[in-house]
Structure formats: C-alpha cells, structure tokens
C-alpha cells in the first residue's frame, strides 16, 4: 500500500482537484484507492459526489474519537474509489488534539487497521502546516506537492520543505518528496514559463513532466460531484492523462537532490523570481515613460 500526502500550505493551488482526479485516474487503471479528506472545508468530499452535510461520521471521529476508518469509508460510484469524508467538525480537531497523547500519529495508527487492502491511499491535506497536516506527513510514504508557477507559491514551498525535514527527523524517517506537480499552468504567461524552467533546473526529476493547465472544465467538474474523467473525457486527450507519471531512476541521476540542499534550492529560486519581478516592474516604468515622452 502506497500512501501519498497531497499537500501545500498555500491555498488555491489545486490540491483537492489533484487528489480527486488522481484517485479517479488510478481507479480507472484498476487500482484500489482510498481518498482521505483532511480539509475541514470538505471540498474533496463534495467533489467526489458526497453531500458532506448528510454524513454522520467523518475523519474527525477517527482522529478524535478513535473510530475505525472502516466505519466511515464511503464508496464513490462516480469515481470508482473509496472516500473517508470530512466536514466542518474537523475544524475543531486542531485544538482538541493539542492535549492528546500520540497526537501526531493518530492517522498512522488508524491506517494500520484498515480491513480492505488498497493499492493507494491519498491524503488531501488542508492549506496549513498544522497538526492535521503533520498527521498526514507522519502517515505518508511520500509527498506530492501541487504548485503554481508563481513567486508566492515558492515561499510556501520553502516552508513545506522545512516541515517535511522536521517530520523526517523526528516522526517519519522514510518520508520522501514524490514530486512537484505544476498546476493552473498558463503557457502564455512568461513568468510561469520561466519559473517552470527554474523548477526543473533546481529539482530535476522531482518535477513531473505532466503539466495541468488552467481549464474551465476542470474547474466545473467539482460542482457536478464528478472527477474530470467522468465530466469531460476530452480534457484528458487535450492535456494528457492525469495518471501519467515520470519514469525516474532514483539511483542514477544527473544531479542528486538531497534534503540538505532542497531548501537552499527553493530559496535560490525565490531570489531568481524576485529579480524577474524587479525587471518586469522596471520594464513597465520605462514603457510608461516612453509613452509619455512620445
């Protein structure tokens, strides 16, 4: 069983969209998949076609009440995967977990008692580096990081890498970064393309070749409670299947990306983007001056 935490503390980068559609894509490949919604907003729950206001038990009961995951799992017929749903009750879990024993390993313990064998477990994390996210990182084998090719996303990436290093040192020595997925990508945007190139230069084969473009059909799918596979199959043809993976050789790489230099790479990349922004602002000022002069 492979456990992937889909996380990035910056909101609006496509974590839930990635989680739901990756779960559906893996299920379409005849894999047994469990998607766990760890966000109090419950977007992965509604995006999977489940009414979060109607559920009686959720992942909150697993983390706080020590209920079994087997008791809350729902089958999502539209996506072909199983779901551990979430609702607004989870918002109070952060405060309630503070004084609990083994608070960082609640989710890991719950996953060990699953009756059904899954090929993949996907953890849709909240947009925060809180105890719920730490639970996900402690339970996960690897981290999948969706991110936009923008400067502010790089700031969040730097903090996330730091958190993963701490979890690796104290709670989960086997966790690794599975990869960086570029989402909401607009190839017409020069800055996005430049940041994308720099990401690849710094992180090498950690960056997926698959790029998820900004697309209205992909944004519409959750409102219908469907993954994009069911809502608009033509999207898969246009942008490439979401299930596509990079074949990476972890033993023979051109440049090894270690945990020690990963954070430095992010900081270097942030500095590069700051320089780009200054050049862009200077160019705008010169153009304005030129127009006034003529």
Secondary structure as UniProt FT lines:
FT   STRAND          2..6
FT   TURN            11..12
FT   HELIX           15..28
FT   TURN            29..30
FT   STRAND          33..37
FT   TURN            40..41
FT   HELIX           43..47
FT   TURN            48..49
FT   TURN            52..54
FT   HELIX           59..64
FT   HELIX           69..71
FT   STRAND          73..76
FT   TURN            77..80
FT   STRAND          81..84
FT   HELIX           88..92
FT   HELIX           93..97
FT   TURN            98..99
FT   TURN            101..102
FT   HELIX           103..105
FT   HELIX           106..111
FT   TURN            112..113
FT   STRAND          120..124
FT   HELIX           131..139
FT   STRAND          142..147
FT   HELIX           151..170
FT   TURN            173..174
FT   STRAND          176..185
FT   TURN            187..188
FT   HELIX           190..203
FT   HELIX           204..206
FT   STRAND          207..213
FT   HELIX           216..221
FT   HELIX           222..224
FT   HELIX           228..231
FT   HELIX           233..239
FT   TURN            242..243
FT   HELIX           259..293
//
